[in-house]
Amino acid sequence: MDIAIIGSGYVGLVTGACLADVRHNVICVDNDQRKVERLQKGVIPIYEPGLEEVVHRNVSANRLRFTTSTAEGVANSQIIFIAVPTPPQPDGSVDLTYIEKVAREIAEVLKEYRVIVDKSTVPVKTGEKVAETIRRYTKSAVEFDVVSNPEFLREGCAVSDLMNPDRIVIGSNSDRALALMKKVYEPFIAPIMVTDVNSAELIKHAANSFLALKISYINAISAICEASGADVERVADGIGADKRIGRSFLNAGIGYGGSCFPKDVAAFIAISEQLGAPFTLLREVQRVNQTQLDRFIKKIKDTLWVLKDKRIAVWGLTFKPDTDDVRNSVAIDLVTQLLKEGAIVRAYDPKGVEKVEELKLCHGAHLAKSAMEAVENAEALVLATEWGEFERVDLVQVRDRMHTPLIFDGRNLFDPKTMKELGFTYFGIGRADLH
Ligand SMILES: NC(=O)c1ccc[n+]([C@@H]2O[C@H](COP(=O)([O-])OP(=O)(O)OC[C@H]3O[C@@H](n4cnc5c(N)ncnc54)[C@H](O)[C@@H]3O)[C@@H](O)[C@H]2O)c1
């Protein structure tokens, strides 16, 4: 199939590369000229395990190319995926201007039948608006269909998720479009779930909100554990062993962040209210999430007393491990608050530093080149993102380099007993603090 992807970010680039890898011809379009120039030179603008190799392999095989021209993408493709941002507005509803703009851009160059696929995460009924916009802006009467095909990849394992999805959701109200979409996904071994457009859009918001709810659920339990002396890790194991519940997304921590969960929960609340069916449970999910970081910072303050001029090392800046994505990262919020209190922050992240600098975040923090450099002479270490590198670190060396071996483990990465034996004063989330 000939496919265009409009928007070559975390979703668009990975989707384009993986569709090319199963032998489709793919044009990735992006209006960020610098990004396209870098991609044309073989430079991958994001870190995602395995992505570089897939991109290079398919560029060499002439199945994948990059352009800034939407017209070129539309002219040469049967299927056009939209993978542009859908950021939140201050009231939580989605800013759909990027989607609307792409719909107009497609309409202006549409000459023959195309399937326009929304891969961006959008509120229910957006497909209807996209179709309406394209109809309004096309120069002549031309046939097209709008399909919803939400993306469920996880950053950090996006290539593998795209190649081996749990399911592929195709929301289509047209048999013609559906037949073409099935051909796109023919090479993938995964159940294809066909729905109407509205249901497919809703599935994505409902799925992400449910995952956020699971995180807030265990975080709320972590507060009860702290108040009662129970251990949230054991509780999570105990409830997670039930197949109806499952252990994943039951890891207590400093809350969920990233470019998806916070905005998708807020968007789902907003659209539910607009539709007159307010989903109030999700407001509590948001509240628990915010409280979790507040409680953690309080624990740091209660222990260190005054933060001003305290040397604090922070490990992890990305919103989760194995990605360079720092958008809406709780770790960044944490650093920002420590800096506001006057602490001297030395932060280290295996992959996130470049994006922190690019987005001008954590202003005033020293960005260390290694985990060991960050902890040198520190009066406390805060673990904010659970990178594997931190799990494998030589903790004896860490303790010896620190001024005072105090650790606040925001992701329950370390074992409290081991930490105590090593001479650390250890604080986790929802576990009996050992000191
Ligand atoms: N990141 C994830 O893990 C993830 C997972 C599933 C779904 N999503 C959804 O996918 C969508 C994209 O997310 P992302 O993380 O890839 O965003 P991103 O910001 O990484 O990428 C979006 C890209 O679109 C480009 N763009 C914007 N307007 C354009 C236009 N008019 N023409 C061409 N290119 C344009 C931008 O330059 C950027 O490169 C969002 O709706 C998001 O919610 C994201």
The ligand as an ORCA input file, in Angstrom:
! r2SCAN-3c Opt
* xyz 0 1
  N       3.355      9.650     22.434
  C       2.633      8.581     22.715
  O       3.029      7.695     23.454
  C       1.267      8.427     22.095
  C       0.641      7.175     22.116
  C      -0.597      7.042     21.539
  C      -1.227      8.145     20.957
  N      -0.608      9.351     20.976
  C      -1.283     10.487     20.325
  O      -0.702     10.676     19.047
  C      -0.711     12.077     18.702
  C       0.697     12.535     18.379
  O       1.494     12.402     19.536
  P       3.083     12.437     19.488
  O       3.558     12.084     20.850
  O       3.555     11.649     18.317
  O       3.314     13.994     19.192
  P       4.667     14.705     18.700
  O       4.570     16.089     19.160
  O       5.834     13.861     19.077
  O       4.566     14.670     17.111
  C       3.644     15.405     16.352
  C       4.329     15.885     15.086
  O       3.345     16.494     14.241
  C       3.973     17.559     13.558
  N       2.931     18.455     13.013
  C       2.133     19.321     13.679
  N       1.287     19.925     12.816
  C       1.572     19.439     11.594
  C       1.053     19.691     10.294
  N       0.066     20.561     10.089
  N       1.596     19.022      9.246
  C       2.606     18.146      9.433
  N       3.124     17.875     10.637
  C       2.614     18.508     11.702
  C       4.895     18.172     14.601
  O       5.915     18.931     14.013
  C       5.418     16.914     15.304
  O       6.628     16.455     14.724
  C      -1.355     12.787     19.889
  O      -2.726     12.911     19.649
  C      -1.131     11.808     21.030
  O      -2.083     11.947     22.050
  C       0.627      9.513     21.526
*
